[in-house]
Amino acid sequence: EMLREHSLATLAQQELERRIISGEIAAGTKLNEVEVASALGVSRGPVREAFRALEVAGLVRLEKKRGVFVRQIGIAEADEIYELRAVLDEYAGRRATQNVEAPDVADLRSRLERMERAVGRGDLDTYHDANVAFHDRVVELAGNAKLLALYRRLVNELSLYRRATLDQSGIPSVSLEEHRGIVDCIAAGQAAAAGRLLHDHVMASRERMHRKTGSPLPAPKSRRTRRSA
């Protein structure tokens, strides 16, 4: 029975995660335990477990006496996530380049081809999913489990905000060129260049987000000079 409950909780988590990331369940939505259990055809126990797992994944927040809500990510928080992701992506790109073998490069190229086909069809949902999978694979190739767990949480959080930046005309084509350069550097064993391109790619995505929303990029924070005693 414990194994069954655990399995049902995992399935409930996966289904809710899919609906949240796809936008089927909108940011800010209150999730009712009874209604979710009924919709998924499970008891309330697995749903409670799923809610806790989704909180750890960064997709919902649990508020005492108020309930469970799909998280809402504002532009200021999205900025912080992009900045941290850029650092992690650069490190992952350097490590992945040092670790990859020929089949890994072939896999990255096949993922890139899937993105290209999606752009050709104008299928932004498939493009988004393939884009996330591409970057996730690069981080996997870095060979650091802690990095991968942190990275996936950041991606989950950012997914609550960033879909709005993908429907701007021309952006997927620009993004594809950036991805091609990344794969070429990884294939050539150019670790520093691959890391730098990944960093710049993430920050370019951040700039596109600001252009889409019409909000100015935050000014760099000036360092405070320490006064001598």
HELIX and SHEET records of a PDB file:
HELIX    1   1 MET A    2  SER A   22  1                                  21    
HELIX    2   2 GLU A   33  LEU A   40  1                                   8    
HELIX    3   3 ARG A   44  VAL A   56  1                                  13    
HELIX    4   4 ILE A   75  ASN A   99  1                                  25    
HELIX    5   5 ALA A  102  ARG A  121  1                                  20    
HELIX    6   6 LEU A  124  LEU A  141  1                                  18    
HELIX    7   7 ALA A  145  ARG A  162  1                                  18    
HELIX    8   8 ARG A  163  THR A  165  5                                   3    
HELIX    9   9 ILE A  171  ALA A  187  1                                  17    
HELIX   10  10 ALA A  191  THR A  213  1                                  23    
SHEET    1   A 3 LYS A  30  LEU A  31  0                                        
SHEET    2   A 3 GLY A  67  VAL A  70 -1                                        
SHEET    3   A 3 VAL A  60  GLU A  63 -1                                        
END                                                                             
